[in-house]
Every structure is written in C-alpha cells, then in structure tokens.
Amino acid sequence: MTPILVGLDIGGTSVKAVAVSPGDPTGPALAEVRHRTEPGASGIRAGIAAAVHSLAAEVGPDAEVAGIGVGIPGFVSRGAVSHAVNLGLGAEPLDLLPTLRSLTSGPVGVENDVNTAALGAGGWVARHDPGVDDYALLNIGTGLAAGLVLDGRLRAGATGMAGEIGHLVFDRSGPTCPCGQTGCLELYASGSGMRRTWSGTARQLLDAAAAGDPVAVRTAGDLTAGIAHAITLLAYAPDVALILVTGGVVSRNPALRRAVTARLDHDDHTVVGRAVPVADRVRWLPEDVAVGTRGAALLVAEGVRV
C-alpha cells in the first residue's frame, strides 16, 4: 500500500487538494487535483469525497488515505464550520468530521483557511528566512484576516479567533460594517473595503491616484494606511519575527506594495518605530506559492513543525 496524507483547500470557486507522503509531508506532491466548488452542506460534503477519491486514483490503485486535513473559510470549531457565506453556509454549523472519518481511518482535522495557509507557508519561510519559527500570514483578499505560527506551531487561540483582526475598529467615524460595528479595519484594508468607493481594480486605483483623481487618492490612502496598520498590529501584538503578506489585492499590485512599504518606512521613524521597526519584517508572499493545501495536509502530519 502507498499511504497518503490529503490536504484540501475549499474556496468559493474551487476545491484544491494535494496528496503527500506521511513520511515527507513537506516534500514533493504525489498528486494534485482541483474541482469546482458546489455550495451548501451537501455540495461541500460531496466535493470533499470527490477530491479525496480523485487524489487516490491519481496516486494509484494501492493508495491508502492515511489522514485528511481541510482548510475552509468561516468560523471553525471542533471540526464544524459556520458563517462561510461564499460557500452557502450561515450560522448553522456544518460538522465535517463524519464525512472525513468515512474516508479514512487515520487522523482528520478542519481549520480556518487562513490558519492552514499560515501553516503551509512554513516551507517558504524555511527557505528564505532559515531559523524563523514565529511569523504571521496576513491575507488581504475580499476580507482581511491573519494566521499565526508561534514557536513553529499554529496558534488558533482559545476560541479559534487568533489573527481575526479585520473587525478591530480602525476609524470610529467610519461607515457601518456588516458585523454591526463602525469603521472596522476590513472596511479599508481589503478588496471589499476598496470597492466601497472604487469600482475598478487595485492596480487601476493606484494608477488613477497617481494621476490625481480625488476619489482614487482618498481610497488609495485608506487602503494603504489600513494595510500598514494591519501589518503593524501583527508586529506589535504577537511580536512575530516576520509578517508574510498575501492575497490578490497586493500580490498583483507592485505599486500598492511600494506604497505600503513607504508608509511603514515613515512610521518606523517615529519614537516607537525606531525602537521596534516593522518594515524590515515584511515579506510579500509570491502568488504562486501553494500554501493552503500544504497547510491542510500538515494539520494531520504527525509531529510536524514548520
């Protein structure tokens, strides 16, 4: 038999999955597949089963699923996920553990997708910053959230909310957030926040701001300040050695990365900034680094440290 660990990254448009060897979970992939996401509880369960079966078939007839880890958006607690709106899930928790246990007799695990991405980024960190085992991964996409790896271990927190900084209040005079608060950070430092006042892409926003468009200047300023604030929160609160920044809003926009870096450089010249500089701790994670599926597989890899 060929034992495999399966890692699944369930997103709003696709279910991505990887098979790795239990003896070398950070090594080469044995197989990779991608399926279209079917929203809703039954669609998610069926999608998990289909991805696992496809991976096993890719590996070969002697493949044995030795464990399954899942990264999924939303609130995750003890294997159940809720409030994953882009997956058609509301407040009623969907327990994924029975589905996973029907597919393997080995260990299973479910975690928020940003947390699994943080875990999966450990290989990239080891190659580029050897010896670092305290870092945060800040994901800036439709929303804003971070995953924490401290002392080489994923830190989800007492209630699973570690790194959920998008709903910390950034501007008390700002607009009302769907969460019910006023001026949440996510309303400024995310794709959805940008689209409150700008209909184009982040690249178009920065181009228009450079040309002097007043709406673009204001929106780009809010976006830049919000992202810089999110990075600084992660540098100051858990005091991690590195902050990895990823997500389509920044990964596809060099001008935005330069603007955020300039803002951090400016802040590093304050009294506090000189004592605890932030800018040199930032790493822009390349868009093509597949961290979600790898991190999900590492959830069930025995004794793994990033």
N, C-alpha and C positions, 0 to 999 in steps of 0.2 A: 504493500500500500504506500501511497505518497500522501503524507499528511499535509494539509494546507491551513493557514490562517486566512480568513476572509475579512477584508475591511470594506465597508460600504459608506459612501458619502451621498446622502439623499438630499437633493436640492429641488428647487421649484420646477426645473425643467428636465433634469436628468438624474438617474441613479448611477453613480460611478462606483465600480468595485474593482478590487485588486486581490490576488491570491499571492501569499508569500510563504516561505518556508518557516515553520516554527523554530527551527534551529538558526535561522538567519533572517529575522523579521525586517531588518533594515537593508537587506541585500536586494538583489535583482528580483523584479516581479516575475512570478511564474505564469501569470495570465492577467489580463485586464479586460473588462467589458464596460459598456455603457448602454443603458436602457432609458427610454422616455419615462418620465415620472407620471404615474396615474394618481391624481389627488384623492383624498379621502381615506378613511381607515382601511377599507378593503383593498383599494388600489395600492396603498403603501405596503400592506402585508404581501400582496401578490407580487409586487415589484421586488421585494427583498428575496422571496423564494426564487423568482425567475433569475435574478442576478447570481445568486449562490449556485443554482443548478448550471447556469451558463459557464461560470468560472470553473466548476468541477469538470464539466465536459471539455473545456479548453485544456485543462491540465492533463486529462487522460482518464481512461476507464478505471484506473486504480486509485484515483484521487479520493481522499478521505478528509472531510471537513472537520478540523480539529479545534475550531473556535471561530466565533463571528463577533466582530465589533461594528457598531453603527454610529455614525455621526449624523445628526439631524437638527434642523432649526427648531427653535421654540424652547419652552421650559421643559427640562428633563429631570425626572426624579424617580429613582429606583426602577429604571427601565421603561417608564411611561413618559410620553411626550404630550404637551398641550400647547395651545396658543401659537401653532405654526400655521399662520394664516395662508402663506403661499402654498401650503400643502393641503389646504382644506380642513385644517384641524382647529377647533375652537377650544373652549375651556374644559371640555370633557377629555380627560387623559386617555390616551391610547397606549395600552400596555403592549410593548413589542417583545417582551421576554418569551411568552409562549410560542410565538412564531419562530424566534431564533432557536429555542430549545427543540422545536420539531425538526430542525435542520442539522443539528449537531448534538453530540453527547458531551462536547467539550465546553469550555468557558464561553460565556456570552456577555456583552456589555453594550450599553447605549449611553451616549453623551451628546451634549450640545455640539453642533458642528464647528463652532469657533474654537471650542476646547480641543476637539480632536485635531483640528488644523494646527493648533499650537503644539500639540504633542508630536505631530508629524513633521513639524519644522525643525525638530531636533537634529536630524541628519544634516540639513543645510547649515545650521549653526555650528555643528561639529567640524564641518569642512572649512568654514570661513572664519570662525572665531573659536578655535580649539580651547577647551578648558572651561568655557562658559556654560553653566547649568542653571542660571537664573535669567529668565527672559519673559517678555510678554509679546504676544502676537496681536496686533491691532488690525481688525478687519473693517475697512471702510467701503461699504457697498451701498445697497439700498438702505441699510441701517448702520449702526455703529456698535461694536462690541469687541471685547478683548478676551483672550485666553492666557492663563498664567502657568508657567512652568517654573517651579521653585525647587532648588536643590535637586534638579533632574526629575522631578515628579509633577504631574499635572495637579494643579490646585484648583478644585472646583468650588471650594468654600463650604461653610456649614450648611447652607441651603441651596448650593449649586449656582449661586449668583455672583461668584467672584469674577471680576472683569466686566460686569454688565454696567458700563459707565455711560451708556447712551442716554439714560434718563436721570443723570445728575443734572441739576439746574445750572445752565450756563449764563442765562440772561433773564432775570426776574421780570423785566419789562417786555419780554419777547412774546411770541404767539403761543396759543394754547396747543399743547401736544395731544395726540390721540390718547395718551396714557392718563390725561386729566391734569397734569402739571403745566406750568407755564415756563417757556424758554428752555426746554431740555436741550442738552448738547447735541443730540441726534438731529434736531431741527436745523442745525447749522453745519455739522461736520459729517455729512452723508449725502448719498445721491438723492434720496427723497427730500432731504433738507434743502439741497441746492435747487431742486425743482419747484420749491415753494414760490420762488421768484424768477426762475430762469428755465426756459423751455428746451434749451439745447444741451449739448454735452459739456463735460467739464473742460475739454480742450477748447471748444468754441467760447466758453465762458472766459477763459484766460485770454484768448485772442481778442475778444471784444473789450475786456477790461484794459488790455494794453493799448487799444485804440481809443480809450476814453469814454466808452459807453457808461453812463452813470449807474444804471441798474446793474450792469456787469461788474463795475468797480465795487459797488456795495456788496453784491452777492459773493464775489471772489474774496473780498476782505473777510466776510463772515466765515466762508468755507475754510480759508487759510488759518484764521485765528482759532476756529473750532478744532481743526485737526491738530494744530500746535498745542492747544490746551489739553486735548485728549492724550497726546504723547507725554506732556509734562505731568499729567496726573499719574500715569503709569511709572514715570521715572521717580516721582516723589513718594507716592504711597507705598507700593511694594518695594520700591528702590531696586528694580531689576537692573542687571548689567546691560541688557540690550532691549530695545523695543523694535520688533520687526513690524513693518507696516505693509499691508497688502490690501487687495480689493481693486475692482475695476476703476474706481474714481481716481486713484493715484497711480495704479500700475500703468495706465495708458496715457498718462499726462505728465511728461517731464517738467513742463512749466509749473505745474502745481507743486511737484516735489521741490523744485527750486524755491518757490515762494514760501513753502512751509519751512524749509531749511533756513532761509533768510530770517524768518520770524523767530525761529528757535535761536539762531545765532545772536539776534538782537537781544532776546530775553536772557541769554547767557552772559550778557554784560551788566546785568543788574547785580546787586549785592548777593542775593540768594543764588542767582545763576552762576556767578563766578565761583561760589563755594560748591555748588552741585550742578555742574554743566550737564545739559541734556542733549544738545545737537549731536555730539560725537557718539552717542549711544544708539542712534537711529540707524536701522538697516532697512532698505527698501527691498522687500522680497520679490524676486522676479515672478512674473505672472505664470510662467510655465512650470514652476515648481509644484508638483502634485503632493500637497500636504494632507488633504482631507482623508483620502482613502488610506494612506500610510498610517496616519494617526489613529484611525479607527481600528486598523489591524493591531496596532501597538496596545490598544486598550486591553487586549486579551493575550498578549505575549508575556509569558512567564518571566518575572524578574527583570523586565526591560527598564533601563534608564535611558533618557535621551542623551 
